[in-house]
Amino acid sequence: MADIAAYLHFEHWPPLPDLLFWVALTLMVGALLGEAVYRGLALPRIVGYSAAGMAVAMAGFGFGDGQLQGNVRLIVDLALALLLFELGSRVSLQWLRRNPVLLWTSAAESLVSFAAMVVVLLWLGLDARVAVVCAALAVPASGAVIGRVSAELKSAGQVTERMIVLSALNTIYAVLALKLIVGVLHVGDRGDWIQGVAQPLYTFVGSVLVAVVLSQAVAWVMRNFELRDENSVLLLLGMILLAITAARLFALSTLLVPLLAGVMLRNASARPCIWPRHFGTAGGVLVLMLFVVLGSVWSVAGIGTGIVAALALLLARGLAKALVLAAAARAGGIETRQGLALALAMTPLSATALVLLADVQTTSPELAAQVAPIVLAAIAVMALTGPIFVQWGLRLTGEYQPMRRGAVVTERP
């Protein structure tokens, strides 16, 4: 056989599949699993995508240390940027002005959940630095999961809109809080107060400036092109990719730039932005790959090290969100039952925390090594359960109609 293979110009015998083969296989398995759980179990497709990622991790090819390098980090940043841009474009600042209780509820929910997580982790005996950073990473509900699930389920109503606004706001809080915490820790280590204060300020101001440019560029495309046209979609993708590349080049936040750009675009015009779903087929592939990667960021050793603290952190986080959102429900214009459903829908933890963790690994690798097992274990737990919690929360309030098992859905053009 070796002689025949040489005659036929095989490079290797036996043939060895390359990286492209495994990527293609993973995409196929992820897409099939996504459709299977959607049709067979009436669950969001990203549950299947994450399950494919877990299979990758079980085979030993996952990202158990949370290190996202090269093309993988680029895929995560771009896919998350698309989802956060869409999420931001659904946030109405006029609504926040008319209902300021919602803004105060958002701040209270983030602060109380942060404090609850710090207290629980300290009670478990963790170092204060580790507890504070873990809590900051876990504050935001995953905008990627919330945006994807709500779009797929076509949900609409009070809880859906509040879920989107709250997840956008506490993503902003988390990015700025984490920069501030790392800056304060840097001050404690080196006594450099200027850098400790300047870094969070630079990140926010710089991200706002890039977001302004991106929102203006997209607004120009909206005025001059048909958004449903394939060429326009590619132009939008290129603009977002360029903005994300600029954010990485100047050490800005790849989370804040697309999110703030979406918010600015939404509020610059009274007309809502209607986007092609995930910016077309290419965006859909990126979203699938994002959730496959998120499902693969765990290892048996890492789970064993961080699972107890991760479960305690998730429990404290969930209870704190439920307490605040239920208590503030009536003041914000909804029923207590809807407040509890909103808390359930706000439980996902995934892509946002992973990107923030990657940033900590770059700036403070020693601290990140202690934080990573806990955060990655929490992400692993929520990879499958988070989308289901969002679905349950929306179903409790009747804001979407469950699909019959085995039904095939045909979307209208």
C-alpha positions as CSV (number, residue, x, y, z in Angstrom):
1,M,0.0,0.0,0.0
2,A,2.9,2.4,0.7
3,D,4.2,1.9,-2.8
4,I,0.7,2.5,-4.3
5,A,0.3,5.6,-2.2
6,A,3.7,6.9,-3.3
7,Y,2.8,6.2,-6.9
8,L,-0.4,8.2,-6.5
9,H,1.5,11.1,-4.8
10,F,0.0,10.8,-1.3
11,E,1.8,13.1,1.1
12,H,1.2,10.7,4.0
13,W,0.3,7.1,4.4
14,P,-2.0,6.4,6.1
15,P,-3.7,9.7,5.2
16,L,-3.7,12.2,8.1
17,P,-6.7,14.6,8.3
18,D,-5.6,18.3,8.7
19,L,-7.1,21.1,10.7
20,L,-9.6,22.1,8.0
21,F,-11.0,18.5,8.1
22,W,-11.6,18.7,11.9
23,V,-13.1,22.2,11.7
24,A,-15.5,21.1,8.9
25,L,-16.5,18.0,10.8
26,T,-17.1,20.1,14.0
27,L,-19.3,22.5,12.1
28,M,-21.3,19.7,10.6
29,V,-21.8,18.0,14.0
30,G,-22.7,21.3,15.6
31,A,-25.2,22.2,13.0
32,L,-26.8,18.7,13.1
33,L,-26.9,18.7,16.9
34,G,-28.4,22.2,16.9
35,E,-31.2,21.2,14.6
36,A,-31.8,17.9,16.5
37,V,-32.3,19.6,19.8
38,Y,-34.4,22.3,18.2
39,R,-36.8,19.9,16.4
40,G,-36.6,16.9,18.8
41,L,-36.5,18.7,22.2
42,A,-37.8,22.2,21.3
43,L,-34.7,23.7,22.8
44,P,-32.6,26.6,21.4
45,R,-30.1,25.5,18.7
46,I,-27.1,26.8,20.6
47,V,-27.6,24.0,23.2
48,G,-26.6,21.6,20.3
49,Y,-23.7,23.9,19.3
50,S,-22.4,23.8,22.9
51,A,-22.9,20.1,23.1
52,A,-20.6,19.7,20.0
53,G,-18.0,21.8,21.8
54,M,-18.2,19.6,24.8
55,A,-17.6,16.6,22.7
56,V,-14.5,18.4,21.3
57,A,-13.3,19.0,24.9
58,M,-14.0,15.4,25.9
59,A,-11.8,14.3,22.9
60,G,-9.0,16.4,24.4
61,F,-9.0,19.2,21.8
62,G,-10.8,21.9,23.8
63,F,-9.5,25.1,25.4
64,G,-9.4,23.9,29.0
65,D,-7.1,26.7,30.1
66,G,-9.2,29.4,28.5
67,Q,-6.3,30.6,26.3
68,L,-7.8,31.9,23.1
69,Q,-5.0,32.5,20.7
70,G,-4.7,33.5,17.0
71,N,-7.6,32.7,14.8
72,V,-9.7,31.3,17.6
73,R,-9.7,34.6,19.5
74,L,-10.5,36.4,16.2
75,I,-13.5,34.1,15.6
76,V,-14.8,34.7,19.2
77,D,-14.3,38.4,19.0
78,L,-16.0,38.8,15.6
79,A,-19.0,36.5,16.3
80,L,-19.5,38.1,19.7
81,A,-19.3,41.6,18.1
82,L,-22.1,40.7,15.6
83,L,-24.3,39.5,18.5
84,L,-23.5,42.5,20.7
85,F,-24.0,44.9,17.9
86,E,-27.5,43.4,17.2
87,L,-28.2,43.5,21.0
88,G,-27.2,47.1,21.3
89,S,-29.3,48.1,18.4
90,R,-32.4,47.0,20.4
91,V,-31.6,49.2,23.4
92,S,-33.7,52.3,23.6
93,L,-32.3,55.1,25.8
94,Q,-35.6,57.0,25.6
95,W,-37.1,54.0,27.5
96,L,-34.5,54.4,30.2
97,R,-35.3,58.1,30.5
98,R,-39.0,57.4,30.7
99,N,-38.5,54.6,33.2
100,P,-35.4,55.4,35.4
101,V,-36.3,52.6,37.8
102,L,-35.0,50.2,35.2
103,L,-31.6,51.9,35.2
104,W,-31.4,51.8,39.0
105,T,-32.6,48.2,39.0
106,S,-29.8,47.3,36.6
107,A,-27.2,49.0,38.8
108,A,-28.6,47.4,42.0
109,E,-28.8,43.9,40.4
110,S,-25.2,44.1,39.2
111,L,-23.9,45.5,42.5
112,V,-25.8,43.0,44.8
113,S,-24.8,40.0,42.7
114,F,-21.2,41.1,42.7
115,A,-21.2,41.5,46.5
116,A,-23.0,38.2,47.0
117,M,-20.4,36.3,44.9
118,V,-17.5,38.0,46.7
119,V,-18.9,37.0,50.1
120,V,-19.5,33.4,49.1
121,L,-16.1,33.0,47.6
122,L,-14.4,34.5,50.6
123,W,-16.5,32.2,52.8
124,L,-15.0,29.3,50.8
125,G,-11.5,30.5,51.7
126,L,-10.4,32.0,48.4
127,D,-8.0,34.9,48.3
128,A,-9.7,38.3,48.2
129,R,-8.1,39.2,44.9
130,V,-9.3,36.0,43.3
131,A,-12.8,36.4,44.8
132,V,-13.2,40.0,43.5
133,V,-12.0,39.2,40.0
134,C,-14.2,36.1,39.7
135,A,-17.2,38.1,40.8
136,A,-16.5,40.9,38.3
137,L,-16.1,38.3,35.5
138,A,-19.4,36.7,36.4
139,V,-21.5,39.9,36.8
140,P,-22.8,40.2,33.2
141,A,-25.4,38.0,31.8
142,S,-24.3,36.7,28.4
143,G,-25.6,39.1,25.8
144,A,-24.6,36.6,23.1
145,V,-26.9,33.9,24.6
146,I,-29.7,36.2,25.4
147,G,-29.7,37.9,22.0
148,R,-29.4,34.6,20.1
149,V,-32.1,32.8,22.0
150,S,-34.6,35.7,21.9
151,A,-34.1,36.1,18.2
152,E,-34.5,32.4,17.5
153,L,-37.6,32.2,19.6
154,K,-39.0,35.5,18.2
155,S,-39.9,36.5,21.7
156,A,-41.4,39.9,22.3
157,G,-42.7,41.6,25.5
158,Q,-41.8,43.4,28.7
159,V,-39.5,40.7,30.0
160,T,-37.7,40.3,26.6
161,E,-37.0,44.0,26.3
162,R,-35.9,44.3,29.9
163,M,-33.6,41.2,29.5
164,I,-31.9,42.8,26.5
165,V,-31.4,46.2,28.2
166,L,-30.2,44.8,31.5
167,S,-27.7,42.4,29.8
168,A,-26.3,45.3,27.7
169,L,-26.0,47.6,30.8
170,N,-24.3,45.0,33.0
171,T,-21.9,44.1,30.3
172,I,-20.8,47.8,30.3
173,Y,-20.5,47.7,34.1
174,A,-18.4,44.5,34.1
175,V,-15.9,45.8,31.5
176,L,-15.3,49.0,33.4
177,A,-15.4,47.4,36.8
178,L,-12.8,44.7,35.8
179,K,-10.5,47.4,34.3
180,L,-10.8,49.4,37.5
181,I,-10.2,46.3,39.8
182,V,-7.2,45.2,37.8
183,G,-5.9,48.8,37.9
184,V,-6.4,49.0,41.7
185,L,-4.5,45.7,42.1
186,H,-1.8,47.1,39.9
187,V,-1.6,50.1,42.2
188,G,-1.3,47.7,45.2
189,D,1.5,45.8,43.5
190,R,3.5,48.7,42.1
191,G,2.1,51.8,43.6
192,D,1.4,53.4,40.2
193,W,-1.8,55.3,40.7
194,I,-1.7,57.1,37.4
195,Q,-1.7,53.8,35.4
196,G,-4.4,52.3,37.7
197,V,-6.8,55.2,37.0
198,A,-5.7,56.0,33.4
199,Q,-6.3,52.5,32.0
200,P,-10.0,52.2,32.7
201,L,-10.6,55.8,31.5
202,Y,-8.6,55.2,28.3
203,T,-10.5,52.0,27.6
204,F,-13.9,53.6,28.0
205,V,-13.1,56.8,26.1
206,G,-11.3,55.0,23.3
207,S,-14.0,52.4,22.9
208,V,-16.6,55.2,22.7
209,L,-14.7,57.0,20.0
210,V,-14.3,53.8,17.9
211,A,-18.0,53.0,18.5
212,V,-19.0,56.5,17.2
213,V,-17.0,55.9,14.0
214,L,-18.5,52.4,13.5
215,S,-22.1,53.6,14.2
216,Q,-21.7,56.5,11.7
217,A,-20.2,54.1,9.1
218,V,-23.1,51.7,9.5
219,A,-25.6,54.5,9.3
220,W,-24.1,55.6,6.0
221,V,-24.5,52.1,4.7
222,M,-28.1,52.0,5.9
223,R,-28.9,55.3,4.0
224,N,-27.2,54.2,0.7
225,F,-27.6,50.5,0.4
226,E,-30.2,47.8,0.7
227,L,-29.4,45.9,3.9
228,R,-30.9,42.6,2.6
229,D,-28.4,42.7,-0.3
230,E,-25.5,40.2,0.0
231,N,-22.9,42.8,-0.8
232,S,-24.2,45.2,1.9
233,V,-24.0,42.4,4.4
234,L,-20.4,41.8,3.5
235,L,-19.7,45.5,3.8
236,L,-21.2,45.5,7.3
237,L,-19.2,42.5,8.3
238,G,-16.0,44.2,7.0
239,M,-16.8,47.4,9.0
240,I,-17.3,45.5,12.3
241,L,-14.2,43.4,11.7
242,L,-12.2,46.6,11.1
243,A,-13.5,48.1,14.2
244,I,-12.7,45.0,16.3
245,T,-9.2,44.9,14.8
246,A,-8.7,48.6,15.7
247,A,-9.9,47.9,19.3
248,R,-7.4,45.1,19.6
249,L,-4.7,47.1,18.1
250,F,-5.1,50.0,20.6
251,A,-5.9,47.8,23.6
252,L,-9.5,48.8,23.8
253,S,-12.6,46.7,24.7
254,T,-13.8,44.4,21.9
255,L,-17.0,44.1,23.9
256,L,-17.8,47.8,24.4
257,V,-17.1,48.9,20.8
258,P,-19.8,46.8,19.1
259,L,-22.3,47.1,21.9
260,L,-22.0,50.9,22.2
261,A,-22.1,51.3,18.4
262,G,-25.3,49.4,18.3
263,V,-26.8,51.5,21.0
264,M,-25.7,54.7,19.3
265,L,-27.1,53.6,16.0
266,R,-30.4,52.6,17.5
267,N,-30.9,56.0,19.3
268,A,-29.7,58.2,16.5
269,S,-32.9,57.5,14.6
270,A,-36.5,56.9,15.6
271,R,-36.7,54.0,13.1
272,P,-35.7,50.6,14.5
273,C,-32.8,48.8,12.7
274,I,-33.9,45.6,11.0
275,W,-30.8,43.5,10.4
276,P,-30.4,40.4,8.2
277,R,-30.3,37.6,10.7
278,H,-26.7,37.4,12.1
279,F,-25.6,39.5,9.1
280,G,-26.1,36.6,6.7
281,T,-24.7,33.1,6.2
282,A,-21.1,34.0,7.1
283,G,-22.3,35.5,10.4
284,G,-24.4,32.4,11.1
285,V,-21.3,30.2,10.7
286,L,-19.3,32.5,13.1
287,V,-22.1,32.3,15.7
288,L,-22.1,28.5,15.4
289,M,-18.3,28.4,15.9
290,L,-18.6,30.8,18.8
291,F,-20.8,28.5,20.8
292,V,-18.8,25.4,19.8
293,V,-15.7,27.1,21.3
294,L,-17.6,28.1,24.4
295,G,-18.7,24.5,24.9
296,S,-15.1,23.4,24.6
297,V,-13.5,25.6,27.3
298,W,-13.2,23.1,30.0
299,S,-11.1,20.0,31.0
300,V,-11.6,17.3,33.5
301,A,-8.8,18.6,35.6
302,G,-10.1,22.1,35.5
303,I,-13.6,21.1,36.4
304,G,-12.3,19.1,39.3
305,T,-10.4,22.1,40.6
306,G,-13.0,24.8,40.2
307,I,-16.4,23.2,40.2
308,V,-17.3,23.7,43.9
309,A,-16.4,27.4,43.9
310,A,-18.1,27.7,40.5
311,L,-21.4,26.2,41.7
312,A,-21.3,28.4,44.8
313,L,-20.7,31.5,42.7
314,L,-23.5,30.6,40.3
315,L,-25.9,30.0,43.1
316,A,-25.1,33.3,44.9
317,R,-25.3,35.1,41.5
318,G,-28.7,33.6,40.7
319,L,-30.2,34.3,44.1
320,A,-29.0,37.9,44.2
321,K,-30.4,38.6,40.7
322,A,-33.7,37.0,41.7
323,L,-34.0,39.0,44.9
324,V,-33.3,42.4,43.3
325,L,-35.3,41.9,40.1
326,A,-38.3,40.5,42.0
327,A,-38.2,43.3,44.6
328,A,-38.0,46.0,42.0
329,A,-40.5,44.5,39.5
330,R,-43.6,46.5,40.5
331,A,-41.7,49.8,40.8
332,G,-40.4,49.2,37.2
333,G,-43.9,48.4,35.8
334,I,-44.1,44.6,35.7
335,E,-45.4,41.9,38.1
336,T,-43.3,40.1,40.6
337,R,-43.8,36.9,38.6
338,Q,-42.3,38.6,35.6
339,G,-39.4,39.9,37.7
340,L,-38.6,36.3,38.7
341,A,-38.9,35.2,35.1
342,L,-36.5,38.0,34.2
343,A,-34.0,36.8,36.8
344,L,-34.2,33.3,35.3
345,A,-33.5,34.7,31.8
346,M,-30.5,36.7,33.1
347,T,-28.6,33.7,34.3
348,P,-26.5,32.8,31.2
349,L,-22.7,33.2,31.6
350,S,-20.5,32.5,28.7
351,A,-18.8,34.5,25.9
352,T,-18.6,37.8,27.7
353,A,-16.9,36.2,30.8
354,L,-14.6,34.3,28.5
355,V,-13.4,37.4,26.6
356,L,-12.9,39.3,29.9
357,L,-10.9,36.3,31.3
358,A,-8.7,36.3,28.2
359,D,-8.0,40.0,28.8
360,V,-7.0,39.3,32.5
361,Q,-4.7,36.5,31.2
362,T,-2.9,39.1,29.1
363,T,-2.5,41.7,31.8
364,S,-2.2,39.6,35.0
365,P,-1.3,36.0,34.0
366,E,-0.5,34.9,37.6
367,L,-3.9,36.1,38.9
368,A,-5.7,34.7,35.9
369,A,-4.2,31.2,36.6
370,Q,-6.0,31.2,39.9
371,V,-9.2,32.6,38.5
372,A,-9.5,30.5,35.4
373,P,-10.5,27.1,36.9
374,I,-13.5,28.7,38.7
375,V,-14.7,30.9,35.8
376,L,-14.2,28.2,33.2
377,A,-16.1,25.6,35.3
378,A,-18.9,28.1,35.6
379,I,-19.0,28.7,31.9
380,A,-19.0,24.9,31.3
381,V,-22.0,24.5,33.6
382,M,-23.9,27.3,31.9
383,A,-23.0,26.3,28.3
384,L,-25.9,23.9,28.2
385,T,-28.2,25.3,31.0
386,G,-28.0,29.0,30.2
387,P,-30.0,29.0,26.9
388,I,-32.6,26.7,28.6
389,F,-33.0,29.1,31.5
390,V,-33.6,32.0,29.0
391,Q,-36.2,29.9,27.2
392,W,-37.9,29.0,30.5
393,G,-37.9,32.6,31.6
394,L,-39.6,33.7,28.4
395,R,-42.0,30.8,28.4
396,L,-43.1,31.6,32.0
397,T,-44.3,35.0,30.8
398,G,-45.9,33.7,27.6
399,E,-43.6,35.9,25.4
400,Y,-43.0,33.1,22.9
401,Q,-45.0,30.1,21.6
402,P,-43.2,26.8,22.1
403,M,-42.6,24.8,18.9
404,R,-44.1,21.4,18.7
405,R,-41.5,18.6,18.9
406,G,-40.6,17.3,15.4
407,A,-42.2,20.3,13.7
408,V,-40.4,21.9,10.8
409,V,-40.5,25.7,10.8
410,T,-40.5,27.7,7.6
411,E,-39.8,31.4,8.0
412,R,-41.6,33.9,5.9
413,P,-39.4,35.9,3.6
